[in-house]
């Protein structure tokens, strides 16, 4: 699996070195561009892991960690020159998974990242509560993937939220209001068309993995999971 790492580090030299290092190991690496819009960039990238500095412009890493954690369970590894016990405890209390101090060894930080990824998505992940099965599809809550037979596709956070709710309530109808209320919070204005676009993308992803499952519209109510018209 091609894991995505997001680097939130305002020291351009360190950020570039980290980016080059992890790209050598086959990771897709994304550097934060606008430190006033960290949450927005995070939601667009939808990374599997975040490297987060503490000393950032405007708000510090503790603040952003709590904001990111409210949106996603993805692992967050703090990287900071602040090495006091209090800083490390506060990082964990705000939702961080691990902490490494600068200057750091690239071998150590790589080992920590691989361990966090294995624990969250790989061989150590808890599978009995991680997966939802519906007809011929499996949705992974940890990996945010949808699979059918040997085909797998990654979902955005929004798409994953929609499919989770619909799989959990299959074969019942899910109202538009329920999907909107459960996926988007009060901080984000959502146009009515946003849900339509997300549903359309999910239908394409189901086709992409060769599933017989589709999402059918129920006029004036919402949506339900069904089978394609040519399937029994």
RODO-2510 file (C-alpha; in nm, 4 decimals, decimal comma):
residues 232
     n   res          X          Y          Z
     1     x     0,0000     0,0000     0,0000
     2     x     0,1260     0,3491    -0,0851
     3     x     0,1053     0,5372     0,2445
     4     x     0,0608     0,9150     0,2476
     5     x     0,2598     1,1211     0,4995
     6     x     0,1829     1,4853     0,5731
     7     x     0,4683     1,6989     0,7103
     8     x     0,3687     2,0029     0,9174
     9     x     0,7057     2,1688     0,9777
    10     x     0,7850     2,5369     0,9183
    11     x     1,1623     2,4859     0,8952
    12     x     1,1971     2,4516     0,5172
    13     x     1,5340     2,2714     0,5351
    14     x     1,4069     2,0047     0,7765
    15     x     1,0819     1,9683     0,5846
    16     x     1,2663     1,9157     0,2561
    17     x     1,5103     1,6639     0,4071
    18     x     1,2224     1,4635     0,5547
    19     x     1,0361     1,4748     0,2259
    20     x     1,3340     1,3492     0,0257
    21     x     1,4097     1,0771     0,2807
    22     x     1,0604     0,9278     0,2897
    23     x     1,0136     0,9458    -0,0841
    24     x     1,3146     0,7131    -0,1153
    25     x     1,1162     0,4543     0,0831
    26     x     0,8156     0,4774    -0,1479
    27     x     0,5954     0,7033     0,0646
    28     x     0,3820     0,9772    -0,0886
    29     x     0,4860     1,2891     0,1008
    30     x     0,2971     1,6179     0,1270
    31     x     0,4360     1,9327     0,2897
    32     x     0,2040     2,1812     0,4550
    33     x     0,1878     2,4961     0,2439
    34     x    -0,0328     2,7360     0,4421
    35     x     0,0076     2,7091     0,8199
    36     x    -0,3137     2,9034     0,8755
    37     x    -0,5075     2,6341     0,6876
    38     x    -0,3588     2,3152     0,8270
    39     x    -0,6973     2,1529     0,8860
    40     x    -0,8175     2,2287     0,5334
    41     x    -0,4986     2,0856     0,3782
    42     x    -0,5215     1,7791     0,6026
    43     x    -0,8764     1,7055     0,4869
    44     x    -0,7786     1,7381     0,1212
    45     x    -0,4689     1,5169     0,1549
    46     x    -0,6343     1,2638     0,3896
    47     x    -0,2935     1,1255     0,5004
    48     x    -0,2207     0,7961     0,6722
    49     x     0,0241     0,9649     0,9129
    50     x     0,1185     1,3191     1,0189
    51     x     0,4588     1,4511     1,1263
    52     x     0,3850     1,7554     1,3408
    53     x     0,6164     2,0212     1,4826
    54     x     0,5225     2,2123     1,7997
    55     x     0,6587     2,5593     1,7207
    56     x     0,4453     2,6739     1,4294
    57     x     0,3211     3,0153     1,3106
    58     x    -0,0026     3,1381     1,4733
    59     x    -0,1151     2,8274     1,6672
    60     x     0,1210     2,5636     1,8044
    61     x     0,1312     2,1941     1,7286
    62     x    -0,0656     2,1018     2,0409
    63     x    -0,3596     2,3056     1,9139
    64     x    -0,3440     2,1550     1,5662
    65     x    -0,3058     1,8026     1,7011
    66     x    -0,6354     1,8289     1,8892
    67     x    -0,8043     1,9684     1,5769
    68     x    -0,6692     1,6902     1,3538
    69     x    -0,7546     1,4226     1,6080
    70     x    -1,1173     1,5418     1,6125
    71     x    -1,1323     1,4702     1,2389
    72     x    -0,9298     1,1513     1,2033
    73     x    -0,7725     0,8609     1,3961
    74     x    -0,4596     0,8668     1,1775
    75     x    -0,1276     0,8450     1,3691
    76     x     0,0363     1,1744     1,4672
    77     x     0,4104     1,1791     1,5398
    78     x     0,5463     1,4947     1,7028
    79     x     0,8919     1,6169     1,5966
    80     x     1,0278     1,9004     1,8099
    81     x     1,3378     2,0579     1,9585
    82     x     1,1465     2,0874     2,2870
    83     x     1,2548     1,7864     2,4912
    84     x     1,0967     1,8375     2,8331
    85     x     0,8811     1,5659     2,9866
    86     x     0,5967     1,8174     3,0156
    87     x     0,5971     1,8817     2,6397
    88     x     0,5925     1,5114     2,5614
    89     x     0,3109     1,4448     2,8083
    90     x     0,1100     1,7381     2,6713
    91     x     0,1594     1,6096     2,3165
    92     x     0,0175     1,2696     2,4079
    93     x    -0,2687     1,4273     2,6043
    94     x    -0,3670     1,6281     2,2953
    95     x    -0,3903     1,3156     2,0786
    96     x    -0,0340     1,2505     1,9668
    97     x     0,0815     0,8904     1,9248
    98     x     0,4573     0,9343     1,9645
    99     x     0,7249     1,2008     2,0091
   100     x     1,0786     1,2426     1,8757
   101     x     1,3203     1,5255     1,9536
   102     x     1,5463     1,7215     1,7210
   103     x     1,8120     1,6577     1,6126
   104     x     1,6816     1,3136     1,5240
   105     x     1,8184     1,0054     1,3545
   106     x     1,6534     0,9288     1,0210
   107     x     1,6751     0,5590     1,1078
   108     x     1,4880     0,6138     1,4338
   109     x     1,2150     0,8315     1,2841
   110     x     1,1688     0,5833     0,9972
   111     x     1,1368     0,2966     1,2460
   112     x     0,8806     0,4903     1,4497
   113     x     0,6757     0,5722     1,1399
   114     x     0,6781     0,2125     1,0180
   115     x     0,5713     0,0927     1,3633
   116     x     0,2818     0,3408     1,3765
   117     x     0,1677     0,2433     1,0263
   118     x     0,1795    -0,1296     1,1081
   119     x    -0,0157    -0,0709     1,4268
   120     x    -0,2796     0,1395     1,2532
   121     x    -0,3148    -0,0254     0,9131
   122     x    -0,0944    -0,3314     0,8858
   123     x    -0,0187    -0,6593     1,0554
   124     x    -0,0891    -0,5339     1,4103
   125     x    -0,4191    -0,3628     1,3293
   126     x    -0,7268    -0,5026     1,5017
   127     x    -0,9299    -0,6544     1,2233
   128     x    -1,2344    -0,7861     1,4042
   129     x    -1,3760    -0,4368     1,4619
   130     x    -1,2055    -0,2695     1,1715
   131     x    -1,4056    -0,4070     0,8789
   132     x    -1,7650    -0,3803     0,7643
   133     x    -1,8904    -0,6206     0,4988
   134     x    -2,1872    -0,5525     0,2733
   135     x    -2,2816    -0,7876    -0,0118
   136     x    -1,9467    -0,8370    -0,1944
   137     x    -1,7668    -0,5333    -0,0503
   138     x    -1,5474    -0,4782     0,2554
   139     x    -1,4931    -0,1335     0,4057
   140     x    -1,1861    -0,0891     0,6262
   141     x    -1,2381     0,1744     0,8962
   142     x    -0,8661     0,1960     0,9706
   143     x    -0,7342     0,2123     0,6160
   144     x    -1,0345     0,4005     0,4713
   145     x    -1,0468     0,1592     0,1792
   146     x    -1,3199    -0,0221    -0,0083
   147     x    -1,2390    -0,3625    -0,1546
   148     x    -1,4015    -0,6345    -0,3627
   149     x    -1,2207    -0,9611    -0,4350
   150     x    -0,8601    -0,8503    -0,4948
   151     x    -0,9451    -0,4951    -0,5982
   152     x    -0,9068    -0,2075    -0,3526
   153     x    -0,9598     0,1683    -0,3689
   154     x    -0,8826     0,4431    -0,1183
   155     x    -1,1637     0,6697    -0,0001
   156     x    -1,1613     1,0276     0,1178
   157     x    -1,2714     1,0925     0,4756
   158     x    -1,6116     1,2128     0,3517
   159     x    -1,6610     0,9116     0,1248
   160     x    -1,5567     0,6779     0,4060
   161     x    -1,8076     0,8395     0,6426
   162     x    -2,0905     0,7938     0,3936
   163     x    -2,0107     0,4306     0,3136
   164     x    -1,9670     0,3422     0,6823
   165     x    -2,3135     0,4726     0,7697
   166     x    -2,4764     0,3033     0,4702
   167     x    -2,3061    -0,0317     0,5352
   168     x    -2,4039    -0,0191     0,9028
   169     x    -2,7687     0,0469     0,8164
   170     x    -2,7971    -0,1869     0,5157
   171     x    -3,0572    -0,2715     0,3829
   172     x    -3,2420     0,0275     0,5314
   173     x    -3,2775     0,3680     0,3685
   174     x    -3,0445     0,6381     0,5023
   175     x    -3,1826     0,9912     0,4923
   176     x    -2,9894     1,2826     0,3445
   177     x    -3,0216     1,4639     0,6761
   178     x    -2,8575     1,1779     0,8667
   179     x    -2,5634     1,1664     0,6278
   180     x    -2,5138     1,5423     0,6454
   181     x    -2,5421     1,5515     1,0251
   182     x    -2,3020     1,2641     1,0865
   183     x    -2,0338     1,3577     0,8353
   184     x    -2,0049     1,7343     0,8626
   185     x    -1,9831     1,9346     1,1821
   186     x    -2,1153     2,2789     1,2667
   187     x    -1,7860     2,4460     1,1731
   188     x    -1,8255     2,3668     0,8050
   189     x    -2,0945     2,5035     0,5752
   190     x    -2,2135     2,2311     0,3409
   191     x    -2,4064     2,2958     0,0238
   192     x    -2,6797     2,0490    -0,0665
   193     x    -2,4922     1,9536    -0,3824
   194     x    -2,1850     1,8410    -0,1847
   195     x    -2,3550     1,5171    -0,0814
   196     x    -2,4673     1,4505    -0,4397
   197     x    -2,1086     1,4828    -0,5617
   198     x    -1,9779     1,2490    -0,2896
   199     x    -2,2413     0,9862    -0,3707
   200     x    -2,1517     1,0087    -0,7402
   201     x    -1,7844     0,9521    -0,6598
   202     x    -1,8670     0,6505    -0,4443
   203     x    -2,0667     0,4941    -0,7281
   204     x    -1,7623     0,5324    -0,9535
   205     x    -1,5367     0,3746    -0,6902
   206     x    -1,7737     0,0772    -0,6563
   207     x    -1,7578     0,0313    -1,0338
   208     x    -1,3800     0,0672    -1,0212
   209     x    -1,3390    -0,2341    -0,7904
   210     x    -1,5912    -0,4436    -0,9875
   211     x    -1,8567    -0,4655    -0,7159
   212     x    -2,2213    -0,5514    -0,7823
   213     x    -2,3112    -0,2979    -0,5131
   214     x    -2,4429     0,0439    -0,6025
   215     x    -2,5992     0,3355    -0,4153
   216     x    -2,9586     0,3972    -0,5177
   217     x    -3,1446     0,7221    -0,4702
   218     x    -3,4778     0,7161    -0,2885
   219     x    -3,6640     1,0223    -0,4050
   220     x    -3,7268     1,2911    -0,1431
   221     x    -3,5791     1,0698     0,1305
   222     x    -3,2171     0,9677     0,0812
   223     x    -3,0189     0,6664    -0,0360
   224     x    -2,9903     0,2928     0,0111
   225     x    -2,7403     0,0223    -0,0752
   226     x    -2,8621    -0,2013    -0,3555
   227     x    -2,7400    -0,4255    -0,6338
   228     x    -2,6913    -0,3173    -0,9918
   229     x    -2,9996    -0,3688    -1,2053
   230     x    -2,8441    -0,6562    -1,4001
   231     x    -2,7604    -0,8480    -1,0814
   232     x    -2,9995    -1,0690    -0,8875
***
